[in-house]
Amino acid sequence: MINLGIIGFGRIGKVHAESLTKYVPNAVVKAIVDPFIDEKGIKHAKNMGISCVYKDYKEILNDPEINGVLVCSSTDTHSKISIEALKAGKHVFCEKPIDHDINRIKEVLDEVKKSKLKFQVGFNRRFDHNFRTIKNTVESGKIGDPHIIKITSRDPEAPPAEYVKVSGGIFLDMSIHDFDMIRYLSGSEVEEVYALGNVLVDPKIGEAGDVDTAIITLKLANGALGVIDNSRKAVYGYDQRAEVFGSKGSIAVSNDTNSTAIISTEEGIISEKPLYFFLERYMQSFADEIKEFVTSIENDKDVPVNALDGLNSVLIGLAATKSLKEGRPVKISEI
Ligand SMILES: NC(=O)c1ccc[n+]([C@@H]2O[C@H](COP(=O)([O-])OP(=O)(O)OC[C@H]3O[C@@H](n4cnc5c(N)ncnc54)[C@H](O)[C@@H]3O)[C@@H](O)[C@H]2O)c1
């Protein structure tokens, strides 16, 4: 049995606690930590059968029975807590992004190498049933060499401007999943990025120094080209689609819906909207990424998404940020 501690019991910490409790029989959440937890949060944890609730993550790091931690706290704490956890001998699952600062991510990488412990990054979309199908099809050679990778990734509603201010901006907070997906689906590294952006959804996002609508084009080392379109607000729901077009054909996946019902009347033909947001759309992938993390610890296997994947996605995010600011294509080697 693998004993885990969850550091940060907000939205994503609760998702992982639920996955572990429901779907991962070979792991136990021994403790959670959140300095700002309230009575409701404590009750939520207790209802899941988690009895140890702390306010300081050192309590978890000092517990010799705990094998690994899930770092689900705010982004600005990830690299510091990860390094301390590795030094304390704990395997780490770290939510994305590891950090906004390349040097701090490199310090995490060094510590991972030194410790020989598992370190997985939370790019859950790699475990999504739709994107996995694209990946497997590309790898099978059925569509030939990838030429164009297209990703549409639009949220159903914009976050508050206060969140935008600390999030690192749209490229490091939201598009980072798409940067990882481009690398995953193409099996290649991104070499150059050109980003266009605008404030079309909420002027407060502009006042906070960010954009809410973006198109990013990417050149890959294997010659393929990528295009990502992002919006912070799609009125019809969470729009998550992808296509890989190659020398022998293409594979595309559409949105998941509650049902495949199509209602046809004399007024027109109506089908379901996409599932509302990431908590509805990606639950299966959240559960599977955590299952694989536990399996990697148990069987001493390589993790499916490693610290280098965490670094490379942030490099692309920083290149996109620089590209938007300077109005020109930016090579990853410039970062
Ligand atoms: N993979 C995904 O799809 C996904 C989805 C959502 C969030 N995230 C990432 O997860 C992280 C958390 O996001 P969220 O939406 O759950 O935010 P949140 O604000 O809901 O939760 C963060 C929690 O961390 C706690 N916290 C802050 N400092 C802490 C510390 N020092 N020790 C322990 N707990 C601390 C806060 O009190 C809060 O409860 C972010 O880095 C975000 O980028 C990833």
PDBQT file of the ligand as one rigid body, heavy atoms in Angstrom, charges set to zero:
ROOT
HETATM    1  N1  LIG A 401      -4.063  19.904 -14.246  1.00  0.00    +0.000 N 
HETATM    2  C1  LIG A 401      -5.095  20.723 -14.294  1.00  0.00    +0.000 C 
HETATM    3  O1  LIG A 401      -5.951  20.651 -15.166  1.00  0.00    +0.000 OA
HETATM    4  C2  LIG A 401      -5.251  21.750 -13.200  1.00  0.00    +0.000 A 
HETATM    5  C3  LIG A 401      -6.529  22.255 -12.915  1.00  0.00    +0.000 A 
HETATM    6  C4  LIG A 401      -6.637  23.196 -11.904  1.00  0.00    +0.000 A 
HETATM    7  C5  LIG A 401      -5.515  23.647 -11.224  1.00  0.00    +0.000 A 
HETATM    8  N2  LIG A 401      -4.290  23.163 -11.555  1.00  0.00    +0.000 N 
HETATM    9  C6  LIG A 401      -3.077  23.651 -10.867  1.00  0.00    +0.000 C 
HETATM   10  O2  LIG A 401      -3.187  23.275  -9.496  1.00  0.00    +0.000 OA
HETATM   11  C7  LIG A 401      -2.720  24.314  -8.643  1.00  0.00    +0.000 C 
HETATM   12  C8  LIG A 401      -3.841  24.675  -7.669  1.00  0.00    +0.000 C 
HETATM   13  O3  LIG A 401      -4.956  25.148  -8.401  1.00  0.00    +0.000 OA
HETATM   14  P1  LIG A 401      -6.451  25.148  -7.798  1.00  0.00    +0.000 P 
HETATM   15  O4  LIG A 401      -7.326  25.515  -8.916  1.00  0.00    +0.000 OA
HETATM   16  O5  LIG A 401      -6.695  23.907  -7.035  1.00  0.00    +0.000 OA
HETATM   17  O6  LIG A 401      -6.317  26.389  -6.804  1.00  0.00    +0.000 OA
HETATM   18  P2  LIG A 401      -7.083  26.632  -5.439  1.00  0.00    +0.000 P 
HETATM   19  O7  LIG A 401      -6.834  28.057  -5.106  1.00  0.00    +0.000 OA
HETATM   20  O8  LIG A 401      -8.474  26.136  -5.523  1.00  0.00    +0.000 OA
HETATM   21  O9  LIG A 401      -6.297  25.694  -4.407  1.00  0.00    +0.000 OA
HETATM   22  C9  LIG A 401      -4.989  25.914  -3.975  1.00  0.00    +0.000 C 
HETATM   23  C10 LIG A 401      -4.943  25.572  -2.497  1.00  0.00    +0.000 C 
HETATM   24  O10 LIG A 401      -3.590  25.594  -2.059  1.00  0.00    +0.000 OA
HETATM   25  C11 LIG A 401      -3.596  26.090  -0.741  1.00  0.00    +0.000 C 
HETATM   26  N3  LIG A 401      -2.260  26.562  -0.370  1.00  0.00    +0.000 N 
HETATM   27  C12 LIG A 401      -1.682  27.766  -0.633  1.00  0.00    +0.000 A 
HETATM   28  N4  LIG A 401      -0.420  27.779  -0.116  1.00  0.00    +0.000 NA
HETATM   29  C13 LIG A 401      -0.219  26.559   0.465  1.00  0.00    +0.000 A 
HETATM   30  C14 LIG A 401       0.864  25.956   1.162  1.00  0.00    +0.000 A 
HETATM   31  N5  LIG A 401       2.003  26.618   1.391  1.00  0.00    +0.000 N 
HETATM   32  N6  LIG A 401       0.725  24.695   1.608  1.00  0.00    +0.000 NA
HETATM   33  C15 LIG A 401      -0.420  23.996   1.391  1.00  0.00    +0.000 A 
HETATM   34  N7  LIG A 401      -1.490  24.526   0.769  1.00  0.00    +0.000 NA
HETATM   35  C16 LIG A 401      -1.386  25.787   0.302  1.00  0.00    +0.000 A 
HETATM   36  C17 LIG A 401      -4.658  27.172  -0.743  1.00  0.00    +0.000 C 
HETATM   37  O11 LIG A 401      -5.138  27.462   0.561  1.00  0.00    +0.000 OA
HETATM   38  C18 LIG A 401      -5.735  26.558  -1.627  1.00  0.00    +0.000 C 
HETATM   39  O12 LIG A 401      -6.702  25.846  -0.865  1.00  0.00    +0.000 OA
HETATM   40  C19 LIG A 401      -2.304  25.461  -9.564  1.00  0.00    +0.000 C 
HETATM   41  O13 LIG A 401      -0.914  25.415  -9.718  1.00  0.00    +0.000 OA
HETATM   42  C20 LIG A 401      -2.982  25.166 -10.894  1.00  0.00    +0.000 C 
HETATM   43  O14 LIG A 401      -2.220  25.598 -12.008  1.00  0.00    +0.000 OA
HETATM   44  C21 LIG A 401      -4.144  22.205 -12.519  1.00  0.00    +0.000 A 
ENDROOT
TORSDOF 0
